[in-house]
Amino acid sequence: MDALPLTRHDWHGDWNYTLRPEPYDQINSAPDPFDQPSPDLAWLHHPALTGLPAQQWDALITTLVTLHDQQREASLDKRRGHRPRLTAPGTGRRPILTLADRLLATVLHHRLALPQVAIAALFSVRPETINKRIRDVRQLLDQAGHTIQPGPHRLTSLEDLYKLTAAAGINTPSEIKTAC
């Protein structure tokens, strides 16, 4: 809500407000956050968990964003019957999980063997969503020629993940959001 252009009314401003339109150029001038983890989950891309230093993580994300965009455009082109696009690229509904979130979920699952149900609770989505996104990212990783190496730890629950992060000195959010 803080990011929306709201003018709160004097009387019960939480309930009564006006949503102002933003010019189109201001909306599209903001950087696309699709290559960044969700702000409350950024702690998960620590090298102790991913096995990737920050530079390798950034390079991998850049490669995957390019491959993802190509894959998405090819899929949309096929669905349109190879007719020209009517809307600009990047328009439409924003995904619940960014590409960085999807990569994090895949790394947690393949590197640390964290169950998909636990990952779904961590990302506040359904297990089916995590399953599909992990499959999608695995395809992109195969295209990029990158394999996720198994890590030294095998985790069975979110509690194990929090213990590992505490042992590695990773600051986790003090309040974990639940899926409900």
C-alpha positions, -999 to +999 in steps of 0.1 A: +000+000+000+029+024+007+040+022-029+006+032-043-001+069-051-027+074-024-041+105-009-056+096+025-087+114+036-089+132+070-116+110+083-104+074+087-076+077+062-069+039+064-104+033+049-110+064+029-085+074+003-082+084-033-060+064-057-042+088-081-033+077-116+004+078-125+017+089-159+026+059-181+063+070-183+066+070-145+052+035-142+077+021-168+107+040-157+110+019-125+135-010-128+119-044-132+122-062-099+118-096-116+155-103-112+155-095-075+143-117-046+113-104-027+125-080-001+115-101+028+133-131+013+165-115+002+184-132+031+180-165+013+204-157-015+233-157+010+263-177-005+262-201+025+228-213+013+231-209-025+267-220-028+271-190-052+291-159-045+272-126-052+289-121-087+280-156-098+245-153-085+240-120-104+255-135-136+232-165-133+201-144-128+210-122-158+214-153-180+181-168-167+162-135-172+173-135-208+163-171-213+131-167-195+121-137-216+129-156-248+109-186-235+080-165-225+079-146-258+080-179-278+051-193-257+030-161-261+038-161-298+026-197-302-006-189-281-013-159-304-011-181-334+021-163-345+002-130-349+019-097-340+019-085-304-009-060-295+006-049-262+041-039-252+064-065-237+064-065-199+027-055-196+002-076-177+000-092-143+032-094-123+040-129-111+037-138-075+073-151-074+101-132-091+126-152-112+151-147-083+125-162-059+120-191-082+158-197-084+160-195-046+133-221-043+150-244-068+184-240-050+169-247-016+152-278-030+181-292-050+211-280-030+198-284+005+170-310-001+145-288+016+110-302+009+087-284-015+060-281+012+085-262+035+096-240+006+059-232-002+053-221+034+085-200+033+073-182+001+037-181+012+024-200-019+009-234-025+032-264-029+019-269-065+031-235-074+066-243-060+066-276-079+058-259-112+083-231-107+111-255-098+104-274-130+105-242-150+137-230-135+153-264-140+146-261-177+162-227-178+192-239-158+196-268-183+195-243-212+221-222-194+243-252-188+243-247-151+238-275-125+231-270-089+256-289-068+243-307-037+253-289-005+269-302+026+236-301+045+203-319+041+174-301+055+140-316+064+121-286+077+121-248+080+134-252+115+165-269+100+169-239+076+167-214+105+192-234+125+216-234+095+212-197+089+218-190+126+250-211+125+262-193+093+255-159+109+228-149+084+203-124+097+168-136+092+137-115+097+126-114+133+090-120+123+082-147+098+051-141+078+028-171+078+010-184+047-024-175+063 
